[in-house]
């Protein structure tokens, strides 16, 4: 990922967009701090397709016992 200062990104916006389309996401900094990322619309859509890991984990059941059923068959011998 390339990094652009905000002033540079504003003055060379077309080039910034071309770089995002051809080389992937581009960081833009403001006052030396990371501010935003410019990425292609197709890359953004891929990120939006499924639920995020954060959403999955925050919606996971809590405090409920985990019910596992094990087979009552004896364990088979393993020969190496």
PDB file with SEQRES, HELIX, SHEET and CRYST1 records, atoms N, CA, C and O in Angstrom:
SEQRES   1 A   80  UNK UNK UNK UNK UNK UNK UNK UNK UNK UNK UNK UNK UNK          
SEQRES   2 A   80  UNK UNK UNK UNK UNK UNK UNK UNK UNK UNK UNK UNK UNK          
SEQRES   3 A   80  UNK UNK UNK UNK UNK UNK UNK UNK UNK UNK UNK UNK UNK          
SEQRES   4 A   80  UNK UNK UNK UNK UNK UNK UNK UNK UNK UNK UNK UNK UNK          
SEQRES   5 A   80  UNK UNK UNK UNK UNK UNK UNK UNK UNK UNK UNK UNK UNK          
SEQRES   6 A   80  UNK UNK UNK UNK UNK UNK UNK UNK UNK UNK UNK UNK UNK          
SEQRES   7 A   80  UNK UNK                                                      
HELIX    1 AA1 UNK A    6  UNK A   11  1                                   6    
HELIX    2 AA2 UNK A   13  UNK A   23  1                                  11    
HELIX    3 AA3 UNK A   41  UNK A   48  1                                   8    
HELIX    4 AA4 UNK A   53  UNK A   58  1                                   6    
SHEET    1 AA1 3 UNK A   2  UNK A   5  0                                        
SHEET    2 AA1 3 UNK A  26  UNK A  30  1                                        
SHEET    3 AA1 3 UNK A  33  UNK A  38 -1                                        
CRYST1    1.000    1.000    1.000  90.00  90.00  90.00 P 1           1          
ATOM      1  N   UNK A   1       0.828  -1.175   0.000  1.00  0.00           N  
ATOM      2  CA  UNK A   1       0.000   0.000   0.000  1.00  0.00           C  
ATOM      3  C   UNK A   1       0.876   1.243   0.000  1.00  0.00           C  
ATOM      4  O   UNK A   1       1.823   1.347   0.780  1.00  0.00           O  
ATOM      5  N   UNK A   2       0.559   2.166  -0.864  1.00  0.00           N  
ATOM      6  CA  UNK A   2       1.283   3.431  -0.912  1.00  0.00           C  
ATOM      7  C   UNK A   2       0.652   4.427   0.051  1.00  0.00           C  
ATOM      8  O   UNK A   2      -0.524   4.321   0.399  1.00  0.00           O  
ATOM      9  N   UNK A   3       1.453   5.392   0.469  1.00  0.00           N  
ATOM     10  CA  UNK A   3       0.975   6.427   1.376  1.00  0.00           C  
ATOM     11  C   UNK A   3       1.083   7.782   0.698  1.00  0.00           C  
ATOM     12  O   UNK A   3       2.102   8.102   0.086  1.00  0.00           O  
ATOM     13  N   UNK A   4       0.035   8.567   0.810  1.00  0.00           N  
ATOM     14  CA  UNK A   4      -0.044   9.895   0.216  1.00  0.00           C  
ATOM     15  C   UNK A   4      -0.341  10.903   1.318  1.00  0.00           C  
ATOM     16  O   UNK A   4      -1.154  10.638   2.204  1.00  0.00           O  
ATOM     17  N   UNK A   5       0.318  12.057   1.266  1.00  0.00           N  
ATOM     18  CA  UNK A   5      -0.062  13.151   2.148  1.00  0.00           C  
ATOM     19  C   UNK A   5      -1.334  13.774   1.576  1.00  0.00           C  
ATOM     20  O   UNK A   5      -1.547  13.749   0.363  1.00  0.00           O  
ATOM     21  N   UNK A   6      -2.167  14.323   2.430  1.00  0.00           N  
ATOM     22  CA  UNK A   6      -3.454  14.854   2.003  1.00  0.00           C  
ATOM     23  C   UNK A   6      -3.320  15.890   0.886  1.00  0.00           C  
ATOM     24  O   UNK A   6      -4.058  15.833  -0.097  1.00  0.00           O  
ATOM     25  N   UNK A   7      -2.395  16.829   1.026  1.00  0.00           N  
ATOM     26  CA  UNK A   7      -2.210  17.855  -0.008  1.00  0.00           C  
ATOM     27  C   UNK A   7      -1.843  17.222  -1.344  1.00  0.00           C  
ATOM     28  O   UNK A   7      -2.350  17.622  -2.392  1.00  0.00           O  
ATOM     29  N   UNK A   8      -0.952  16.229  -1.296  1.00  0.00           N  
ATOM     30  CA  UNK A   8      -0.548  15.534  -2.520  1.00  0.00           C  
ATOM     31  C   UNK A   8      -1.728  14.769  -3.118  1.00  0.00           C  
ATOM     32  O   UNK A   8      -1.925  14.771  -4.333  1.00  0.00           O  
ATOM     33  N   UNK A   9      -2.505  14.120  -2.261  1.00  0.00           N  
ATOM     34  CA  UNK A   9      -3.658  13.355  -2.736  1.00  0.00           C  
ATOM     35  C   UNK A   9      -4.684  14.268  -3.397  1.00  0.00           C  
ATOM     36  O   UNK A   9      -5.287  13.900  -4.405  1.00  0.00           O  
ATOM     37  N   UNK A  10      -4.882  15.456  -2.834  1.00  0.00           N  
ATOM     38  CA  UNK A  10      -5.837  16.405  -3.418  1.00  0.00           C  
ATOM     39  C   UNK A  10      -5.352  16.910  -4.769  1.00  0.00           C  
ATOM     40  O   UNK A  10      -6.136  17.010  -5.712  1.00  0.00           O  
ATOM     41  N   UNK A  11      -4.089  17.224  -4.867  1.00  0.00           N  
ATOM     42  CA  UNK A  11      -3.587  17.793  -6.118  1.00  0.00           C  
ATOM     43  C   UNK A  11      -3.410  16.741  -7.212  1.00  0.00           C  
ATOM     44  O   UNK A  11      -3.417  17.073  -8.397  1.00  0.00           O  
ATOM     45  N   UNK A  12      -3.251  15.481  -6.824  1.00  0.00           N  
ATOM     46  CA  UNK A  12      -3.039  14.414  -7.801  1.00  0.00           C  
ATOM     47  C   UNK A  12      -4.112  13.333  -7.666  1.00  0.00           C  
ATOM     48  O   UNK A  12      -3.819  12.141  -7.748  1.00  0.00           O  
ATOM     49  N   UNK A  13      -5.357  13.764  -7.460  1.00  0.00           N  
ATOM     50  CA  UNK A  13      -6.439  12.835  -7.172  1.00  0.00           C  
ATOM     51  C   UNK A  13      -6.633  11.781  -8.259  1.00  0.00           C  
ATOM     52  O   UNK A  13      -6.836  10.607  -7.949  1.00  0.00           O  
ATOM     53  N   UNK A  14      -6.576  12.180  -9.516  1.00  0.00           N  
ATOM     54  CA  UNK A  14      -6.741  11.215 -10.610  1.00  0.00           C  
ATOM     55  C   UNK A  14      -5.690  10.121 -10.538  1.00  0.00           C  
ATOM     56  O   UNK A  14      -5.992   8.949 -10.762  1.00  0.00           O  
ATOM     57  N   UNK A  15      -4.452  10.500 -10.225  1.00  0.00           N  
ATOM     58  CA  UNK A  15      -3.382   9.509 -10.102  1.00  0.00           C  
ATOM     59  C   UNK A  15      -3.616   8.609  -8.895  1.00  0.00           C  
ATOM     60  O   UNK A  15      -3.352   7.408  -8.950  1.00  0.00           O  
ATOM     61  N   UNK A  16      -4.107   9.187  -7.814  1.00  0.00           N  
ATOM     62  CA  UNK A  16      -4.431   8.399  -6.621  1.00  0.00           C  
ATOM     63  C   UNK A  16      -5.473   7.335  -6.943  1.00  0.00           C  
ATOM     64  O   UNK A  16      -5.339   6.182  -6.532  1.00  0.00           O  
ATOM     65  N   UNK A  17      -6.513   7.726  -7.681  1.00  0.00           N  
ATOM     66  CA  UNK A  17      -7.553   6.776  -8.072  1.00  0.00           C  
ATOM     67  C   UNK A  17      -6.978   5.693  -8.971  1.00  0.00           C  
ATOM     68  O   UNK A  17      -7.282   4.516  -8.782  1.00  0.00           O  
ATOM     69  N   UNK A  18      -6.157   6.063  -9.940  1.00  0.00           N  
ATOM     70  CA  UNK A  18      -5.535   5.074 -10.825  1.00  0.00           C  
ATOM     71  C   UNK A  18      -4.686   4.075 -10.037  1.00  0.00           C  
ATOM     72  O   UNK A  18      -4.716   2.873 -10.302  1.00  0.00           O  
ATOM     73  N   UNK A  19      -3.932   4.588  -9.068  1.00  0.00           N  
ATOM     74  CA  UNK A  19      -3.103   3.708  -8.239  1.00  0.00           C  
ATOM     75  C   UNK A  19      -3.972   2.749  -7.421  1.00  0.00           C  
ATOM     76  O   UNK A  19      -3.630   1.575  -7.278  1.00  0.00           O  
ATOM     77  N   UNK A  20      -5.077   3.235  -6.890  1.00  0.00           N  
ATOM     78  CA  UNK A  20      -5.985   2.379  -6.121  1.00  0.00           C  
ATOM     79  C   UNK A  20      -6.587   1.290  -7.006  1.00  0.00           C  
ATOM     80  O   UNK A  20      -6.767   0.154  -6.566  1.00  0.00           O  
ATOM     81  N   UNK A  21      -6.896   1.636  -8.244  1.00  0.00           N  
ATOM     82  CA  UNK A  21      -7.471   0.652  -9.166  1.00  0.00           C  
ATOM     83  C   UNK A  21      -6.456  -0.381  -9.624  1.00  0.00           C  
ATOM     84  O   UNK A  21      -6.793  -1.555  -9.780  1.00  0.00           O  
ATOM     85  N   UNK A  22      -5.219   0.043  -9.839  1.00  0.00           N  
ATOM     86  CA  UNK A  22      -4.223  -0.881 -10.389  1.00  0.00           C  
ATOM     87  C   UNK A  22      -3.344  -1.545  -9.333  1.00  0.00           C  
ATOM     88  O   UNK A  22      -2.929  -2.689  -9.516  1.00  0.00           O  
ATOM     89  N   UNK A  23      -3.055  -0.859  -8.243  1.00  0.00           N  
ATOM     90  CA  UNK A  23      -2.109  -1.397  -7.257  1.00  0.00           C  
ATOM     91  C   UNK A  23      -2.712  -1.676  -5.892  1.00  0.00           C  
ATOM     92  O   UNK A  23      -1.997  -2.059  -4.967  1.00  0.00           O  
ATOM     93  N   UNK A  24      -4.009  -1.492  -5.754  1.00  0.00           N  
ATOM     94  CA  UNK A  24      -4.645  -1.776  -4.472  1.00  0.00           C  
ATOM     95  C   UNK A  24      -4.815  -0.535  -3.614  1.00  0.00           C  
ATOM     96  O   UNK A  24      -4.529   0.579  -4.053  1.00  0.00           O  
ATOM     97  N   UNK A  25      -5.286  -0.736  -2.379  1.00  0.00           N  
ATOM     98  CA  UNK A  25      -5.616   0.379  -1.489  1.00  0.00           C  
ATOM     99  C   UNK A  25      -4.456   1.354  -1.285  1.00  0.00           C  
ATOM    100  O   UNK A  25      -3.289   0.963  -1.269  1.00  0.00           O  
ATOM    101  N   UNK A  26      -4.807   2.628  -1.132  1.00  0.00           N  
ATOM    102  CA  UNK A  26      -3.831   3.704  -0.959  1.00  0.00           C  
ATOM    103  C   UNK A  26      -4.148   4.454   0.340  1.00  0.00           C  
ATOM    104  O   UNK A  26      -5.276   4.909   0.533  1.00  0.00           O  
ATOM    105  N   UNK A  27      -3.169   4.582   1.221  1.00  0.00           N  
ATOM    106  CA  UNK A  27      -3.327   5.339   2.467  1.00  0.00           C  
ATOM    107  C   UNK A  27      -3.200   6.828   2.195  1.00  0.00           C  
ATOM    108  O   UNK A  27      -2.377   7.252   1.383  1.00  0.00           O  
ATOM    109  N   UNK A  28      -4.016   7.619   2.876  1.00  0.00           N  
ATOM    110  CA  UNK A  28      -3.887   9.073   2.832  1.00  0.00           C  
ATOM    111  C   UNK A  28      -3.690   9.529   4.276  1.00  0.00           C  
ATOM    112  O   UNK A  28      -4.455   9.164   5.168  1.00  0.00           O  
ATOM    113  N   UNK A  29      -2.644  10.337   4.488  1.00  0.00           N  
ATOM    114  CA  UNK A  29      -2.348  10.827   5.834  1.00  0.00           C  
ATOM    115  C   UNK A  29      -2.709  12.305   5.942  1.00  0.00           C  
ATOM    116  O   UNK A  29      -2.706  13.038   4.953  1.00  0.00           O  
ATOM    117  N   UNK A  30      -3.017  12.719   7.160  1.00  0.00           N  
ATOM    118  CA  UNK A  30      -3.300  14.127   7.446  1.00  0.00           C  
ATOM    119  C   UNK A  30      -2.513  14.489   8.698  1.00  0.00           C  
ATOM    120  O   UNK A  30      -2.682  13.874   9.751  1.00  0.00           O  
ATOM    121  N   UNK A  31      -1.661  15.482   8.574  1.00  0.00           N  
ATOM    122  CA  UNK A  31      -0.775  15.910   9.664  1.00  0.00           C  
ATOM    123  C   UNK A  31       0.071  14.751  10.184  1.00  0.00           C  
ATOM    124  O   UNK A  31       0.316  14.635  11.385  1.00  0.00           O  
ATOM    125  N   UNK A  32       0.516  13.892   9.255  1.00  0.00           N  
ATOM    126  CA  UNK A  32       1.388  12.780   9.600  1.00  0.00           C  
ATOM    127  C   UNK A  32       0.691  11.564  10.183  1.00  0.00           C  
ATOM    128  O   UNK A  32       1.351  10.566  10.476  1.00  0.00           O  
ATOM    129  N   UNK A  33      -0.618  11.617  10.359  1.00  0.00           N  
ATOM    130  CA  UNK A  33      -1.389  10.498  10.920  1.00  0.00           C  
ATOM    131  C   UNK A  33      -2.217   9.844   9.814  1.00  0.00           C  
ATOM    132  O   UNK A  33      -2.724  10.537   8.932  1.00  0.00           O  
ATOM    133  N   UNK A  34      -2.359   8.524   9.853  1.00  0.00           N  
ATOM    134  CA  UNK A  34      -3.205   7.837   8.888  1.00  0.00           C  
ATOM    135  C   UNK A  34      -4.630   8.350   9.033  1.00  0.00           C  
ATOM    136  O   UNK A  34      -5.170   8.380  10.139  1.00  0.00           O  
ATOM    137  N   UNK A  35      -5.246   8.754   7.918  1.00  0.00           N  
ATOM    138  CA  UNK A  35      -6.589   9.325   7.977  1.00  0.00           C  
ATOM    139  C   UNK A  35      -7.611   8.440   7.264  1.00  0.00           C  
ATOM    140  O   UNK A  35      -8.627   8.066   7.850  1.00  0.00           O  
ATOM    141  N   UNK A  36      -7.344   8.107   6.009  1.00  0.00           N  
ATOM    142  CA  UNK A  36      -8.298   7.319   5.222  1.00  0.00           C  
ATOM    143  C   UNK A  36      -7.548   6.375   4.289  1.00  0.00           C  
ATOM    144  O   UNK A  36      -6.340   6.496   4.084  1.00  0.00           O  
ATOM    145  N   UNK A  37      -8.297   5.438   3.737  1.00  0.00           N  
ATOM    146  CA  UNK A  37      -7.770   4.529   2.718  1.00  0.00           C  
ATOM    147  C   UNK A  37      -8.658   4.656   1.491  1.00  0.00           C  
ATOM    148  O   UNK A  37      -9.882   4.595   1.597  1.00  0.00           O  
ATOM    149  N   UNK A  38      -8.052   4.831   0.343  1.00  0.00           N  
ATOM    150  CA  UNK A  38      -8.789   4.879  -0.924  1.00  0.00           C  
ATOM    151  C   UNK A  38      -8.633   3.506  -1.565  1.00  0.00           C  
ATOM    152  O   UNK A  38      -7.516   3.039  -1.787  1.00  0.00           O  
ATOM    153  N   UNK A  39      -9.765   2.861  -1.861  1.00  0.00           N  
ATOM    154  CA  UNK A  39      -9.692   1.554  -2.492  1.00  0.00           C  
ATOM    155  C   UNK A  39     -10.724   1.449  -3.597  1.00  0.00           C  
ATOM    156  O   UNK A  39     -11.696   2.203  -3.632  1.00  0.00           O  
ATOM    157  N   UNK A  40     -10.501   0.509  -4.495  1.00  0.00           N  
ATOM    158  CA  UNK A  40     -11.386   0.303  -5.636  1.00  0.00           C  
ATOM    159  C   UNK A  40     -12.760  -0.164  -5.143  1.00  0.00           C  
ATOM    160  O   UNK A  40     -12.869  -0.828  -4.112  1.00  0.00           O  
ATOM    161  N   UNK A  41     -13.795   0.194  -5.890  1.00  0.00           N  
ATOM    162  CA  UNK A  41     -15.159  -0.178  -5.517  1.00  0.00           C  
ATOM    163  C   UNK A  41     -15.307  -1.697  -5.422  1.00  0.00           C  
ATOM    164  O   UNK A  41     -16.006  -2.191  -4.537  1.00  0.00           O  
ATOM    165  N   UNK A  42     -14.667  -2.433  -6.306  1.00  0.00           N  
ATOM    166  CA  UNK A  42     -14.760  -3.900  -6.273  1.00  0.00           C  
ATOM    167  C   UNK A  42     -14.173  -4.446  -4.970  1.00  0.00           C  
ATOM    168  O   UNK A  42     -14.727  -5.377  -4.386  1.00  0.00           O  
ATOM    169  N   UNK A  43     -13.064  -3.878  -4.515  1.00  0.00           N  
ATOM    170  CA  UNK A  43     -12.469  -4.309  -3.251  1.00  0.00           C  
ATOM    171  C   UNK A  43     -13.393  -3.991  -2.084  1.00  0.00           C  
ATOM    172  O   UNK A  43     -13.527  -4.790  -1.157  1.00  0.00           O  
ATOM    173  N   UNK A  44     -14.031  -2.825  -2.128  1.00  0.00           N  
ATOM    174  CA  UNK A  44     -14.966  -2.433  -1.081  1.00  0.00           C  
ATOM    175  C   UNK A  44     -16.154  -3.391  -1.025  1.00  0.00           C  
ATOM    176  O   UNK A  44     -16.584  -3.791   0.056  1.00  0.00           O  
ATOM    177  N   UNK A  45     -16.682  -3.755  -2.192  1.00  0.00           N  
ATOM    178  CA  UNK A  45     -17.822  -4.683  -2.231  1.00  0.00           C  
ATOM    179  C   UNK A  45     -17.452  -6.032  -1.629  1.00  0.00           C  
ATOM    180  O   UNK A  45     -18.265  -6.644  -0.936  1.00  0.00           O  
ATOM    181  N   UNK A  46     -16.233  -6.501  -1.886  1.00  0.00           N  
ATOM    182  CA  UNK A  46     -15.794  -7.758  -1.296  1.00  0.00           C  
ATOM    183  C   UNK A  46     -15.790  -7.685   0.225  1.00  0.00           C  
ATOM    184  O   UNK A  46     -16.151  -8.649   0.901  1.00  0.00           O  
ATOM    185  N   UNK A  47     -15.383  -6.549   0.755  1.00  0.00           N  
ATOM    186  CA  UNK A  47     -15.374  -6.375   2.206  1.00  0.00           C  
ATOM    187  C   UNK A  47     -16.779  -6.351   2.786  1.00  0.00           C  
ATOM    188  O   UNK A  47     -16.981  -6.753   3.932  1.00  0.00           O  
ATOM    189  N   UNK A  48     -17.745  -5.888   2.016  1.00  0.00           N  
ATOM    190  CA  UNK A  48     -19.109  -5.732   2.508  1.00  0.00           C  
ATOM    191  C   UNK A  48     -19.971  -6.982   2.359  1.00  0.00           C  
ATOM    192  O   UNK A  48     -21.089  -7.009   2.873  1.00  0.00           O  
ATOM    193  N   UNK A  49     -19.493  -8.007   1.680  1.00  0.00           N  
ATOM    194  CA  UNK A  49     -20.324  -9.160   1.356  1.00  0.00           C  
ATOM    195  C   UNK A  49     -20.792  -9.947   2.570  1.00  0.00           C  
ATOM    196  O   UNK A  49     -21.985 -10.221   2.698  1.00  0.00           O  
ATOM    197  N   UNK A  50     -19.909 -10.306   3.437  1.00  0.00           N  
ATOM    198  CA  UNK A  50     -20.296 -11.152   4.550  1.00  0.00           C  
ATOM    199  C   UNK A  50     -20.222 -10.418   5.867  1.00  0.00           C  
ATOM    200  O   UNK A  50     -19.721  -9.296   5.940  1.00  0.00           O  
ATOM    201  N   UNK A  51     -20.727 -11.062   6.918  1.00  0.00           N  
ATOM    202  CA  UNK A  51     -20.637 -10.422   8.225  1.00  0.00           C  
ATOM    203  C   UNK A  51     -19.182 -10.365   8.685  1.00  0.00           C  
ATOM    204  O   UNK A  51     -18.382 -11.253   8.386  1.00  0.00           O  
ATOM    205  N   UNK A  52     -18.867  -9.328   9.402  1.00  0.00           N  
ATOM    206  CA  UNK A  52     -17.498  -9.186   9.886  1.00  0.00           C  
ATOM    207  C   UNK A  52     -17.271 -10.135  11.066  1.00  0.00           C  
ATOM    208  O   UNK A  52     -18.217 -10.578  11.718  1.00  0.00           O  
ATOM    209  N   UNK A  53     -16.028 -10.427  11.315  1.00  0.00           N  
ATOM    210  CA  UNK A  53     -15.683 -11.278  12.445  1.00  0.00           C  
ATOM    211  C   UNK A  53     -16.164 -10.652  13.745  1.00  0.00           C  
ATOM    212  O   UNK A  53     -16.604 -11.361  14.649  1.00  0.00           O  
ATOM    213  N   UNK A  54     -16.085  -9.336  13.846  1.00  0.00           N  
ATOM    214  CA  UNK A  54     -16.546  -8.650  15.053  1.00  0.00           C  
ATOM    215  C   UNK A  54     -18.033  -8.900  15.271  1.00  0.00           C  
ATOM    216  O   UNK A  54     -18.449  -9.186  16.393  1.00  0.00           O  
ATOM    217  N   UNK A  55     -18.843  -8.796  14.212  1.00  0.00           N  
ATOM    218  CA  UNK A  55     -20.279  -9.032  14.340  1.00  0.00           C  
ATOM    219  C   UNK A  55     -20.566 -10.475  14.735  1.00  0.00           C  
ATOM    220  O   UNK A  55     -21.420 -10.733  15.582  1.00  0.00           O  
ATOM    221  N   UNK A  56     -19.858 -11.406  14.125  1.00  0.00           N  
ATOM    222  CA  UNK A  56     -20.064 -12.815  14.448  1.00  0.00           C  
ATOM    223  C   UNK A  56     -19.740 -13.076  15.921  1.00  0.00           C  
ATOM    224  O   UNK A  56     -20.499 -13.746  16.620  1.00  0.00           O  
ATOM    225  N   UNK A  57     -18.613 -12.544  16.383  1.00  0.00           N  
ATOM    226  CA  UNK A  57     -18.219 -12.786  17.766  1.00  0.00           C  
ATOM    227  C   UNK A  57     -19.122 -12.075  18.766  1.00  0.00           C  
ATOM    228  O   UNK A  57     -19.415 -12.627  19.827  1.00  0.00           O  
ATOM    229  N   UNK A  58     -19.568 -10.865  18.453  1.00  0.00           N  
ATOM    230  CA  UNK A  58     -20.445 -10.159  19.397  1.00  0.00           C  
ATOM    231  C   UNK A  58     -21.839 -10.762  19.445  1.00  0.00           C  
ATOM    232  O   UNK A  58     -22.547 -10.572  20.434  1.00  0.00           O  
ATOM    233  N   UNK A  59     -22.254 -11.478  18.414  1.00  0.00           N  
ATOM    234  CA  UNK A  59     -23.566 -12.130  18.420  1.00  0.00           C  
ATOM    235  C   UNK A  59     -23.515 -13.588  18.843  1.00  0.00           C  
ATOM    236  O   UNK A  59     -24.536 -14.276  18.832  1.00  0.00           O  
ATOM    237  N   UNK A  60     -22.334 -14.063  19.216  1.00  0.00           N  
ATOM    238  CA  UNK A  60     -22.192 -15.455  19.650  1.00  0.00           C  
ATOM    239  C   UNK A  60     -22.894 -15.647  20.997  1.00  0.00           C  
ATOM    240  O   UNK A  60     -22.901 -14.738  21.828  1.00  0.00           O  
ATOM    241  N   UNK A  61     -23.486 -16.832  21.218  1.00  0.00           N  
ATOM    242  CA  UNK A  61     -24.162 -17.075  22.499  1.00  0.00           C  
ATOM    243  C   UNK A  61     -23.160 -17.062  23.652  1.00  0.00           C  
ATOM    244  O   UNK A  61     -22.028 -17.529  23.524  1.00  0.00           O  
ATOM    245  N   UNK A  62     -23.609 -16.515  24.780  1.00  0.00           N  
ATOM    246  CA  UNK A  62     -22.744 -16.442  25.957  1.00  0.00           C  
ATOM    247  C   UNK A  62     -23.433 -17.117  27.134  1.00  0.00           C  
ATOM    248  O   UNK A  62     -24.647 -17.012  27.306  1.00  0.00           O  
ATOM    249  N   UNK A  63     -22.655 -17.794  27.920  1.00  0.00           N  
ATOM    250  CA  UNK A  63     -23.176 -18.377  29.145  1.00  0.00           C  
ATOM    251  C   UNK A  63     -24.026 -19.610  28.936  1.00  0.00           C  
ATOM    252  O   UNK A  63     -24.602 -20.124  29.895  1.00  0.00           O  
ATOM    253  N   UNK A  64     -24.122 -20.093  27.734  1.00  0.00           N  
ATOM    254  CA  UNK A  64     -24.909 -21.292  27.477  1.00  0.00           C  
ATOM    255  C   UNK A  64     -23.960 -22.487  27.448  1.00  0.00           C  
ATOM    256  O   UNK A  64     -22.865 -22.401  26.891  1.00  0.00           O  
ATOM    257  N   UNK A  65     -24.378 -23.599  28.047  1.00  0.00           N  
ATOM    258  CA  UNK A  65     -23.490 -24.767  28.044  1.00  0.00           C  
ATOM    259  C   UNK A  65     -23.311 -25.323  26.632  1.00  0.00           C  
ATOM    260  O   UNK A  65     -24.223 -25.297  25.806  1.00  0.00           O  
ATOM    261  N   UNK A  66     -22.128 -25.814  26.394  1.00  0.00           N  
ATOM    262  CA  UNK A  66     -21.824 -26.427  25.114  1.00  0.00           C  
ATOM    263  C   UNK A  66     -22.192 -27.902  25.199  1.00  0.00           C  
ATOM    264  O   UNK A  66     -21.611 -28.639  25.996  1.00  0.00           O  
ATOM    265  N   UNK A  67     -23.135 -28.334  24.400  1.00  0.00           N  
ATOM    266  CA  UNK A  67     -23.619 -29.714  24.442  1.00  0.00           C  
ATOM    267  C   UNK A  67     -22.909 -30.507  23.347  1.00  0.00           C  
ATOM    268  O   UNK A  67     -23.078 -30.237  22.158  1.00  0.00           O  
ATOM    269  N   UNK A  68     -22.129 -31.471  23.762  1.00  0.00           N  
ATOM    270  CA  UNK A  68     -21.427 -32.337  22.820  1.00  0.00           C  
ATOM    271  C   UNK A  68     -21.903 -33.767  23.024  1.00  0.00           C  
ATOM    272  O   UNK A  68     -22.059 -34.220  24.158  1.00  0.00           O  
ATOM    273  N   UNK A  69     -22.130 -34.466  21.939  1.00  0.00           N  
ATOM    274  CA  UNK A  69     -22.507 -35.862  22.030  1.00  0.00           C  
ATOM    275  C   UNK A  69     -21.375 -36.698  21.444  1.00  0.00           C  
ATOM    276  O   UNK A  69     -20.978 -36.525  20.292  1.00  0.00           O  
ATOM    277  N   UNK A  70     -20.878 -37.592  22.258  1.00  0.00           N  
ATOM    278  CA  UNK A  70     -19.798 -38.456  21.791  1.00  0.00           C  
ATOM    279  C   UNK A  70     -20.347 -39.829  21.447  1.00  0.00           C  
ATOM    280  O   UNK A  70     -21.347 -40.281  22.003  1.00  0.00           O  
ATOM    281  N   UNK A  71     -19.682 -40.462  20.538  1.00  0.00           N  
ATOM    282  CA  UNK A  71     -20.066 -41.806  20.136  1.00  0.00           C  
ATOM    283  C   UNK A  71     -19.816 -42.768  21.295  1.00  0.00           C  
ATOM    284  O   UNK A  71     -18.823 -42.637  22.011  1.00  0.00           O  
ATOM    285  N   UNK A  72     -20.713 -43.728  21.476  1.00  0.00           N  
ATOM    286  CA  UNK A  72     -20.548 -44.727  22.532  1.00  0.00           C  
ATOM    287  C   UNK A  72     -19.734 -45.924  22.048  1.00  0.00           C  
ATOM    288  O   UNK A  72     -19.467 -46.845  22.820  1.00  0.00           O  
ATOM    289  N   UNK A  73     -19.342 -45.916  20.781  1.00  0.00           N  
ATOM    290  CA  UNK A  73     -18.537 -47.007  20.242  1.00  0.00           C  
ATOM    291  C   UNK A  73     -17.140 -46.963  20.855  1.00  0.00           C  
ATOM    292  O   UNK A  73     -16.613 -45.884  21.127  1.00  0.00           O  
ATOM    293  N   UNK A  74     -16.539 -48.138  21.075  1.00  0.00           N  
ATOM    294  CA  UNK A  74     -15.180 -48.148  21.638  1.00  0.00           C  
ATOM    295  C   UNK A  74     -14.176 -47.559  20.642  1.00  0.00           C  
ATOM    296  O   UNK A  74     -14.396 -47.569  19.431  1.00  0.00           O  
ATOM    297  N   UNK A  75     -13.091 -47.054  21.178  1.00  0.00           N  
ATOM    298  CA  UNK A  75     -12.054 -46.485  20.334  1.00  0.00           C  
ATOM    299  C   UNK A  75     -11.340 -47.620  19.618  1.00  0.00           C  
ATOM    300  O   UNK A  75     -11.012 -48.638  20.228  1.00  0.00           O  
ATOM    301  N   UNK A  76     -11.102 -47.447  18.337  1.00  0.00           N  
ATOM    302  CA  UNK A  76     -10.449 -48.508  17.577  1.00  0.00           C  
ATOM    303  C   UNK A  76      -8.931 -48.430  17.770  1.00  0.00           C  
ATOM    304  O   UNK A  76      -8.383 -47.364  18.051  1.00  0.00           O  
ATOM    305  N   UNK A  77      -8.283 -49.545  17.619  1.00  0.00           N  
ATOM    306  CA  UNK A  77      -6.837 -49.618  17.750  1.00  0.00           C  
ATOM    307  C   UNK A  77      -6.191 -48.947  16.540  1.00  0.00           C  
ATOM    308  O   UNK A  77      -6.698 -49.014  15.421  1.00  0.00           O  
ATOM    309  N   UNK A  78      -5.062 -48.302  16.798  1.00  0.00           N  
ATOM    310  CA  UNK A  78      -4.325 -47.640  15.742  1.00  0.00           C  
ATOM    311  C   UNK A  78      -2.944 -48.278  15.666  1.00  0.00           C  
ATOM    312  O   UNK A  78      -2.203 -48.274  16.648  1.00  0.00           O  
ATOM    313  N   UNK A  79      -2.599 -48.821  14.517  1.00  0.00           N  
ATOM    314  CA  UNK A  79      -1.315 -49.472  14.315  1.00  0.00           C  
ATOM    315  C   UNK A  79      -0.439 -48.575  13.458  1.00  0.00           C  
ATOM    316  O   UNK A  79      -0.831 -48.185  12.359  1.00  0.00           O  
ATOM    317  N   UNK A  80       0.727 -48.252  13.949  1.00  0.00           N  
ATOM    318  CA  UNK A  80       1.665 -47.428  13.204  1.00  0.00           C  
ATOM    319  C   UNK A  80       2.816 -48.234  12.660  1.00  0.00           C  
ATOM    320  O   UNK A  80       3.699 -47.684  12.004  1.00  0.00           O  
TER     321      UNK A  80                                                      
END                                                                             
